Amino acid sequence: MSQPTIEQLLEFERDHPAHGYGKEELIRSELHVAPARFYQLLGRAIQTEDALRFDAELTHRLRRKSAAALEARQRRIPGPTR
């Protein structure tokens, strides 16, 4: 089974921006991948030039959201202790 294209990932995210159980079911039924895999693929997709060409506004918004989530995770994870 093939993986969703960058365009399919971005269209899906644009059409279904809210997270939740309903979205997870739609990911499985429409894209035929597990939700965790969808988010992995989407995270990679938004780093590409193809994503920017397809929908620059959405791609920039998702990049900002991803960067904010990474920053929040880094603040929660304590550094090594000596």
C-alpha positions in Angstrom: 0.0 0.0 0.0 1.4 3.4 -1.0 1.8 6.3 1.4 -0.2 9.5 1.1 1.4 12.2 -1.1 2.5 15.6 0.3 -0.6 17.1 -1.4 -2.9 14.5 0.2 -1.4 15.1 3.7 -1.7 18.9 3.4 -5.2 18.8 2.0 -6.3 16.4 4.8 -4.8 18.6 7.5 -6.3 21.8 5.9 -9.7 20.1 5.8 -9.5 18.6 9.3 -7.3 20.9 11.6 -8.8 19.8 14.9 -7.3 16.9 16.8 -9.4 14.1 18.3 -10.8 10.7 18.0 -12.9 11.6 14.9 -9.9 12.8 13.1 -8.0 9.7 13.9 -10.7 7.6 12.4 -10.7 9.7 9.3 -7.0 9.4 9.0 -7.4 5.6 9.0 -10.3 5.4 6.7 -9.3 8.1 4.1 -5.5 7.9 4.1 -5.1 4.3 5.2 -2.3 5.0 7.7 -2.2 5.0 11.5 -2.6 8.5 13.1 1.0 8.4 14.4 2.3 7.6 10.9 0.2 10.5 9.5 1.8 13.0 11.9 5.3 11.6 11.1 4.7 12.0 7.4 3.1 15.4 7.8 6.1 16.6 9.9 8.4 15.6 7.2 6.2 17.0 4.4 6.1 20.5 5.8 9.9 20.7 5.7 9.8 20.3 1.9 9.8 22.9 -0.9 6.9 20.9 -2.5 4.8 21.6 0.5 5.5 25.4 0.3 4.6 25.3 -3.4 1.4 23.5 -2.8 0.1 25.6 0.1 2.6 28.1 1.5 0.2 29.6 4.1 -0.7 26.2 5.6 2.9 25.0 5.5 4.1 28.1 7.3 1.4 27.7 9.9 2.2 24.1 10.5 5.9 24.8 10.7 5.3 27.4 13.4 3.0 25.0 15.3 5.6 22.3 15.1 8.4 24.6 16.3 6.3 25.8 19.2 5.5 22.2 20.2 9.2 21.3 20.1 10.1 24.3 22.2 7.5 23.3 24.8 8.8 19.7 24.9 12.4 20.9 25.4 11.3 23.1 28.3 9.6 20.2 30.0 12.5 17.8 29.6 15.2 18.3 32.2 18.8 18.4 31.1 21.4 15.9 32.3 22.5 16.3 35.9 26.0 16.0 37.2 
